[in-house]
């Protein structure tokens, strides 16, 4: 509710400025950006990188931007007034569509460009979207007061990390190609060819994942952290244990959770405890210290939801991160 109020106030501020200052219309908003360029706004890096691959060779026709470049992840991001305005003057807006970016719905409704096309990844993927899983040993949700308890029990929480499935990525890229082609039909063949080239790479990597997992000694991961990789492990038949669900806000694990995971580490004879990028290893270290596997090591996997502008400048891509994750799986599952 607090986030919704913040977004509402941002939108009101933008409308007020537009009404009391220079009149803002779709036409002059486009002209101020560059009427020759089509404007695409994305929220997270995978979306941005997918678009970049599809428009390759025709970049001069587009102004493509990404909102989350500071290393803040999807769950903690708060849009600025400029972000809301950028969305409202875009031709195409791409967002995840989960609970973390509910703010986007208000931005779309109040868009200056009434022809704005918005792609909600979770709506696009439909029945492939998974309900968040509370597995044995995980910290449960934070407590709710009595007035909210009944409402909370009725809520279904969906796992937002849909981009961590290569199969989902291929579905989304096909839709992006179609939408981009509709914006610039003169170059539809270019976008089709780029898509075919890119989806071939995605398919090849998907096959590599299948081969690595099918020949692995073990098929269990243990995370002393949040677990955003549900889509990935379900694609390849990997089991897991974790301290928190993927979208959990908690950062402190109880001793009960640590002890459960420490016991599992020994029972499954696992050589590694996992964490995600930009996360501390305090819980992972506590699990090892309380287990019979004092020689276990800590390894990191990439959720690709908090990619910074510095990472982008280094040349990191969606495929490069997914290849890094594959190398990690080769190590920890054998």
JOMONOR-V605865 format. One record per run of one state. SS is the DSSP state (~ for helix, > for strand, _ for the rest). FROM is the first residue (numbers start at 1). LEN is the number of residues. If there is no record, write none. Layout:
SS;FROM;LEN / SS;FROM;LEN
This chain:
_;1;1 / ~;2;19 / _;21;5 / ~;26;8 / _;34;4 / >;38;5 / _;43;2 / ~;45;10 / _;55;4 / ~;59;3 / >;62;5 / _;67;3 / >;70;1 / _;71;10 / ~;81;8 / _;89;3 / >;92;4 / _;96;3 / ~;99;3 / _;102;1 / ~;103;7 / _;110;7 / >;117;4 / ~;121;8 / _;129;2 / >;131;1 / _;132;14 / ~;146;9 / _;155;3 / >;158;1 / _;159;3 / ~;162;3 / _;165;1 / ~;166;18 / _;184;1 / ~;185;30 / _;215;5 / >;220;4 / _;224;6 / ~;230;7 / _;237;2 / >;239;4 / _;243;12 / ~;255;13 / _;268;4 / >;272;5 / _;277;5 / ~;282;8 / _;290;7 / >;297;5 / _;302;6 / >;308;1 / ~;309;5 / _;314;4 / ~;318;15 / _;333;2
